[in-house]
Amino acid sequence: MSVKLSLVEPAIRVAVDVTFLRMELPPAPPGPALPADAVVTVATHCTVPFYRYLYNTVGQDYVWWLRRTAADAEIATILADPATSIHVLYRDGAPAGFYELERRSGGQTNIAYFGLLPHAVGQGMGNAFLRHAIDEGWTRGTKLLTVNTCTADHPRALPNYRAAGFTETRRVREIWPVPVRLGLKIPDHLRAG
């Protein structure tokens, strides 16, 4: 008789409402400008450690966990995909945020990740940086721009996406098994029990 052992990684169950949004036409009026000391650069050869720094630092307060569990080889494959681009916001020469675009078939572009580093939150750059992501998302033959956010994200995320011109298409309740080993702070209101 053989016994098959199943090792299950300890996890915290996190309940979030995910809102999916879309934009069918580029916004007409010009968007707000970034501060004069800010610039966005495409990380054409983004390394896995730099990507992890951006992802982990931006997402540390918002339960960004999925890519934390991915192996370096998986992240490297994502970064090497020509359909993926990483755009980094710098202010006074230091990273202040990033967004990731996924160009999909049929002319759809998805803003996969978007956010500011903690020190840049509340500095008046969020709307201008979001507009930069939107404008860049509409390049290269995009016919539809999408994004999603959830109740674990910054409370201004959904209102900002709506104000920028995105419309809600659906909302889904998800339960995430966030591994305990990641050490993420899970707000009590998100714990599924």
C-alpha distance (Angstrom), angle and dihedral (degrees) to the residues before:
residue distance angle dihedral
M1 . . .
S2 3.81 . .
V3 3.76 124.1 .
K4 3.75 118.8 -147.9
L5 3.79 113.0 -150.0
S6 3.74 119.8 -152.9
L7 3.76 116.2 -158.8
V8 3.75 111.6 -159.1
E9 3.76 117.2 -165.7
P10 3.82 112.9 -125.1
A11 3.79 109.5 -107.0
I12 3.77 140.8 174.8
R13 3.78 114.1 -127.1
V14 3.80 108.9 -128.6
A15 3.82 121.2 -168.0
V16 3.79 116.4 -153.1
D17 3.77 136.7 166.6
V18 3.81 108.4 -133.5
T19 3.81 116.3 -154.6
F20 3.80 117.8 -158.1
L21 3.81 117.0 -154.4
R22 3.78 137.1 -176.4
M23 3.79 140.5 -167.4
E24 3.79 116.8 -155.4
L25 3.82 99.2 -173.9
P26 3.79 131.8 30.5
P27 3.81 113.7 -102.6
A28 3.80 111.7 -96.3
P29 3.80 105.7 -148.2
P30 3.80 118.2 67.4
G31 3.77 114.3 -98.5
P32 3.78 129.1 -125.0
A33 3.79 116.0 -73.2
L34 3.76 124.3 -116.1
P35 3.80 115.5 -114.1
A36 3.81 114.3 -83.5
D37 3.81 91.0 -108.9
A38 3.83 93.1 53.7
V39 3.79 129.2 86.6
V40 3.81 134.9 172.4
T41 3.79 117.7 -138.6
V42 3.80 129.8 -173.4
A43 3.80 109.2 -123.7
T44 3.79 93.8 -138.2
H45 3.81 93.2 179.5
C46 3.79 100.5 26.2
T47 3.79 111.0 -178.8
V48 3.78 122.9 -138.1
P49 3.85 93.4 -117.0
F50 3.83 92.4 51.0
Y51 3.80 91.3 46.4
R52 3.80 90.3 49.9
Y53 3.81 89.6 49.7
L54 3.81 91.0 53.4
Y55 3.80 96.0 41.9
N56 3.80 95.7 43.7
T57 3.80 95.6 43.9
V58 3.80 96.5 45.2
G59 3.79 92.7 42.7
Q60 3.80 101.2 39.9
D61 3.82 93.8 99.7
Y62 3.82 95.4 38.3
V63 3.81 103.0 54.2
W64 3.80 95.1 -106.6
W65 3.77 96.0 171.0
L66 3.78 112.1 141.2
R67 3.80 99.5 81.2
R68 3.82 89.9 41.6
T69 3.80 86.9 67.4
A70 3.81 94.5 48.3
A71 3.78 119.7 102.6
D72 3.80 118.6 -114.3
A73 3.81 90.0 -110.2
E74 3.81 90.8 56.4
I75 3.81 91.8 49.9
A76 3.81 90.2 46.7
T77 3.82 89.9 53.4
I78 3.81 90.9 51.7
L79 3.80 91.7 48.4
A80 3.82 92.5 48.0
D81 3.81 92.9 52.1
P82 3.83 108.2 107.1
A83 3.82 88.7 -144.5
T84 3.82 90.0 64.0
S85 3.79 124.3 72.9
I86 3.80 130.4 -179.6
H87 3.81 117.4 -150.2
V88 3.79 118.4 -166.9
L89 3.78 125.9 -158.4
Y90 3.80 113.2 -145.1
R91 3.79 125.2 -169.6
D92 3.78 119.1 -171.4
G93 3.81 87.0 -10.7
A94 3.82 96.0 -57.1
P95 3.82 126.4 106.4
A96 3.81 111.1 -98.2
G97 3.82 102.7 168.4
F98 3.77 146.6 -28.4
Y99 3.75 144.3 -148.2
E100 3.77 131.8 -158.4
L101 3.80 122.9 -146.9
E102 3.80 123.9 -159.1
R103 3.78 114.6 -163.1
R104 3.79 107.7 -154.3
S105 3.78 133.3 -171.2
G106 3.78 119.6 -78.5
G107 3.80 94.5 36.6
Q108 3.81 96.8 -68.4
T109 3.80 119.0 141.7
N110 3.78 121.8 -169.9
I111 3.78 126.8 -158.9
A112 3.81 93.1 -138.8
Y113 3.81 96.9 -179.6
F114 3.78 131.6 8.3
G115 3.77 131.3 169.6
L116 3.75 152.3 116.4
L117 3.78 127.1 -108.4
P118 3.83 111.2 -107.3
H119 3.81 94.4 -103.5
A120 3.83 90.5 55.7
V121 3.81 97.2 50.1
G122 3.80 111.3 108.1
Q123 3.81 93.8 19.2
G124 3.82 94.8 111.2
M125 3.81 96.8 -106.4
G126 3.81 101.9 104.1
N127 3.81 99.3 88.9
A128 3.79 94.0 43.5
F129 3.80 91.3 47.0
L130 3.80 91.2 48.5
R131 3.79 89.8 50.5
H132 3.80 88.8 51.5
A133 3.82 89.0 54.3
I134 3.80 91.1 47.9
D135 3.81 93.6 48.3
E136 3.81 91.5 47.5
G137 3.80 90.2 45.7
W138 3.80 90.3 57.8
T139 3.81 93.6 56.6
R140 3.80 125.6 96.0
G141 3.78 99.4 38.5
T142 3.79 100.1 -51.5
K143 3.80 113.3 172.7
L144 3.81 97.9 176.4
L145 3.81 130.8 24.9
T146 3.80 119.3 -158.2
V147 3.78 138.1 -177.0
N148 3.77 137.0 165.5
T149 3.77 134.5 -154.6
C150 3.76 135.3 -179.4
T151 3.78 142.5 -153.9
A152 3.83 89.9 -94.3
D153 3.82 90.9 62.9
H154 3.80 125.9 87.7
P155 3.83 108.7 -62.9
R156 3.83 90.6 -120.2
A157 3.82 93.6 55.6
L158 3.80 98.7 88.4
P159 3.84 95.5 40.7
N160 3.82 89.7 47.9
Y161 3.80 92.8 51.0
R162 3.80 90.6 49.4
A163 3.82 92.3 46.9
A164 3.81 89.1 50.7
G165 3.81 90.6 58.3
F166 3.81 105.2 -92.3
T167 3.80 118.0 136.3
E168 3.77 124.9 -149.8
T169 3.81 116.4 -111.6
R170 3.79 101.8 176.0
R171 3.78 145.7 -19.5
V172 3.80 124.3 -139.3
R173 3.81 131.9 -173.3
E174 3.82 111.1 -132.5
I175 3.79 131.6 -175.8
W176 3.80 112.5 -148.3
P177 3.82 122.6 -159.9
V178 3.82 97.0 -144.2
P179 3.83 108.8 -168.0
V180 3.80 113.2 -119.1
R181 3.83 90.4 -139.7
L182 3.81 90.1 70.4
G183 3.80 89.8 69.6
L184 3.81 93.5 -143.1
K185 3.78 118.2 164.1
I186 3.79 106.7 -117.7
P187 3.81 114.1 -160.5
D188 3.78 112.5 -128.1
H189 3.81 92.9 -121.4
L190 3.83 90.0 61.4
R191 3.80 97.2 50.2
A192 3.79 110.9 110.3
G193 3.80 94.0 -160.8
